[in-house]
């Protein structure tokens, strides 16, 4: 859809902004907002019941842009903070900025409270409260734009952690159409972004369905084989059910050599001084790069601990190849024989949930991992099965990649539409 431009523009005097509509004004953030800070607490102060509390982690990973404690699941703090820390209590329309970020892209991340429920700003947050009554939805879209964020990103300091100070926010510039126009822009963007988000959600669901199909295909191939007419037998293992008659069953500890004794953790500080030559693996895959390696052969890694142990959407087993380092959060398995791709497939198909211990710190111990009963086809058949599901997976992954590309394009369009609207490059007045 092609949008019209405003009749007249003026030079904003700001290089990154260029021209703005002639009747728009610009003000420093400091003249529009008053500031306070979130609670001086730690994660240990949070509870399951009490007054909802939004922390910087919630802003970065869960509830960016808009927050409603009636819909969003927040940790809580004690009611006693209502007396001791009233300045950290939020009101509808307040903006809460995360004051630190682990990457430059997260600098300027915020949320806006859209609720009258008593809610606190938590640790590592800055509260910005309007001095006058501007349309907070318009401001939220403006703060979410690349143009506004570029002001923050050009000023933040840090190497591994980027700090967003009140001074950085206070010195940033805010564009202000007239009040009616702010409402028009907010309504337009609410409508258009909802439409785009709906399309993205449908496409993401398509990818999830392809992932489920891929998982089902692999699971069937590695547990039932490729011959639909083969004679079956009871495996004697509940999760396997029937398997081809000529297959065997062994526990994992007899199929693999465990190399956990060779893994060595490196702290983030140690890694920060290293050249980035070799992948550094953890429980979820590659998490960094380091200047040396421990292994120089394909091996199977299985997550040992971490929140992803309880996530059914994340595979806990994967192959590491080339030269690489492994920390102490992943089990290291070397097949004694057969196809490593087949063994990756069977370990991806397994549900580890009954073997995971601990709730606060989930863990899959080496003993529990070693106790898993697995089907053992002849080596030749293992290679045929792995070749089959690699080919089929490649087709499904190709479809997923195409859908993901369309999602990326929709996200780019969404970002561009917000930027164009809140900087006056297009006229959406009704």
Long-range contacts (C-beta under 8 A, 24 or more apart in sequence): 3-420, 3-426, 3-427, 3-428, 4-426, 4-427, 5-425, 5-426, 5-427, 6-424, 6-427, 9-424, 14-173, 16-147, 16-150, 16-151, 17-147, 17-173, 17-175, 17-423, 19-424, 20-175, 20-423, 20-424, 21-177, 21-424, 21-427, 23-177, 23-178, 24-175, 24-176, 24-177, 24-424, 25-175, 25-176, 26-173, 26-174, 26-175, 26-176, 27-173, 27-174, 27-176, 28-170, 28-171, 28-172, 28-173, 28-174, 29-128, 29-169, 29-170, 29-171, 29-172, 29-173, 29-174, 30-169, 30-170, 30-171, 31-131, 32-130, 32-131, 32-132, 32-134, 32-174, 33-95, 33-128, 33-129, 33-130, 33-131, 33-169, 34-128, 34-129, 34-131, 35-126, 35-127, 35-128, 35-129, 35-166, 35-169, 35-170, 36-87, 36-88, 36-121, 36-126, 36-127, 36-129, 37-87, 37-88, 37-121, 37-125, 37-126, 37-127, 38-88, 38-96, 38-120, 38-121, 38-122, 38-123, 38-124, 38-125, 38-126, 38-127, 39-77, 39-81, 39-85, 39-88, 39-120, 39-121, 39-122, 39-123, 40-123, 41-77, 41-122, 41-123, 42-123, 43-123, 45-77, 45-78, 46-75, 46-76, 46-77, 46-122, 47-75, 47-76, 47-77, 47-78, 48-75, 48-76, 49-76, 50-76, 50-77, 50-78, 50-79, 51-76, 51-77, 51-78, 51-79, 51-81, 51-82, 51-118, 51-119, 51-120, 52-76, 52-117, 52-118, 52-119, 52-120, 53-77, 53-119, 53-120, 53-121, 53-122, 54-90, 54-96, 54-111, 54-113, 54-119, 54-120, 54-121, 54-122, 54-125, 55-122, 55-123, 55-124, 55-125, 56-98, 56-99, 56-100, 56-122, 56-123, 56-124, 56-125, 58-111, 58-122, 59-96, 59-97, 59-98, 59-109, 59-110, 59-111, 59-125, 60-98, 60-101, 60-106, 60-109, 63-111, 64-109, 64-110, 64-111, 65-110, 65-111, 65-112, 65-140, 65-144, 66-111, 66-112, 66-114, 66-140, 67-96, 67-111, 67-112, 67-113, 67-114, 67-115, 67-119, 68-113, 68-114, 68-115, 68-117, 69-115, 69-117, 69-119, 70-115, 70-117, 74-119, 77-120, 77-122, 81-120, 82-118, 85-120, 88-120, 88-121, 88-127, 89-118, 89-119, 89-120, 90-119, 90-120, 90-121, 90-127, 91-129, 92-116, 93-129, 93-130, 93-136, 94-121, 94-127, 94-128, 94-129, 95-127, 95-128, 95-129, 95-136, 95-139, 95-140, 95-143, 96-121, 96-125, 96-126, 96-127, 96-128, 97-125, 97-126, 97-128, 97-164, 97-169, 98-124, 98-125, 98-164, 99-124, 99-125, 99-126, 99-163, 99-164, 99-165, 100-124, 100-158, 100-161, 100-162, 100-163, 100-164, 101-156, 101-161, 101-162, 101-164, 102-160, 102-161, 102-162, 103-162, 104-153, 104-156, 104-162, 106-162, 107-149, 107-152, 107-153, 107-156, 107-162, 107-164, 108-143, 108-148, 108-149, 108-152, 108-153, 108-164, 110-140, 110-143, 110-144, 112-136, 112-139, 112-140, 126-164, 126-166, 126-169, 128-169, 134-176, 134-179, 134-182, 135-179, 135-182, 135-183, 135-185, 135-186, 137-186, 137-189, 137-190, 138-177, 138-182, 138-183, 138-185, 138-186, 138-422, 139-174, 141-185, 141-186, 141-189, 141-418, 141-421, 141-422, 142-174, 142-175, 142-422, 144-418, 145-415, 145-418, 145-419, 145-422, 145-423, 146-415, 146-419, 147-419, 147-422, 147-423, 148-172, 148-174, 148-422, 159-272, 160-268, 160-272, 175-422, 175-423, 175-424, 177-424, 181-429, 184-428, 184-429, 184-430, 185-421, 185-422, 185-428, 188-421, 188-428, 189-417, 189-418, 189-421, 189-422, 192-417, 193-414, 193-417, 193-418, 196-410, 196-413, 196-414, 196-417, 197-414, 199-410, 200-407, 200-410, 200-411, 203-403, 203-406, 203-407, 203-410, 204-407, 206-403, 207-400, 207-403, 207-404, 207-407, 210-396, 210-399, 210-400, 210-403, 211-313, 211-400, 213-396, 214-392, 214-393, 214-396, 214-397, 215-348, 215-349, 217-389, 217-392, 217-393, 217-396, 218-345, 218-348, 218-349, 218-389, 218-393, 219-349, 221-345, 221-385, 221-388, 221-389, 222-342, 222-345, 222-346, 222-349, 222-375, 222-385, 222-389, 223-346, 223-349, 223-375, 225-377, 225-381, 225-385, 226-381, 226-384, 226-385, 226-388, 235-373, 235-375, 237-373, 239-350, 239-351, 239-373, 240-373, 240-375, 243-375, 244-377, 246-378, 247-375, 247-376, 247-377, 247-378, 248-375, 248-376, 249-373, 249-374, 249-375, 249-376, 250-373, 250-374, 250-376, 251-370, 251-371, 251-372, 251-373, 251-374, 252-333, 252-369, 252-370, 252-371, 252-372, 252-373, 252-374, 253-370, 253-371, 255-335, 255-336, 255-343, 255-374, 255-376, 256-300, 256-333, 256-334, 256-335, 256-336, 256-343, 257-333, 257-334, 257-336, 258-331, 258-332, 258-333, 258-366, 258-370, 259-295, 259-299, 259-332, 259-333, 259-334, 260-331, 260-332, 260-366, 262-294, 262-295, 262-326, 262-332, 263-294, 263-326, 263-327, 263-328, 263-330, 263-332, 264-294, 264-325, 264-326, 264-327, 264-328, 265-327, 265-328, 265-329, 266-290, 266-325, 266-327, 278-322, 278-323, 278-324, 278-325, 279-320, 279-322, 279-324, 279-325, 280-324, 280-325, 280-326, 280-327, 281-320, 281-324, 281-325, 281-326, 281-327, 281-330, 282-306, 282-326, 282-327, 282-329, 282-330, 283-308, 283-309, 283-316, 283-329, 283-330, 284-308, 284-314, 285-318, 287-327, 290-325, 292-325, 293-323, 293-324, 293-325, 294-324, 294-325, 294-326, 295-320, 295-323, 295-324, 295-325, 295-326, 295-332, 296-322, 296-323, 297-334, 298-340, 299-332, 299-333, 299-334, 299-340, 300-332, 300-333, 300-334, 300-335, 300-340, 300-343, 300-344, 300-347, 301-326, 301-330, 301-331, 301-332, 301-333, 302-330, 302-331, 302-333, 302-347, 302-364, 302-369, 303-329, 303-330, 303-331, 303-364, 304-328, 304-329, 304-330, 304-331, 304-363, 304-364, 304-365, 304-366, 305-329, 305-361, 305-362, 305-363, 305-364, 306-362, 307-362, 309-352, 309-356, 309-362, 309-363, 309-364, 310-353, 310-356, 310-362, 312-351, 315-348, 316-347, 316-348, 316-352, 316-364, 317-344, 317-347, 317-348, 317-350, 318-344, 318-348, 319-344, 331-364, 331-366, 331-369, 337-379, 338-376, 338-379, 338-382, 338-383, 339-379, 339-382, 339-383, 339-385, 339-386, 341-386, 341-390, 342-377, 342-382, 342-383, 342-385, 342-386, 343-382, 345-385, 345-386, 345-389, 346-374, 346-375, 350-374
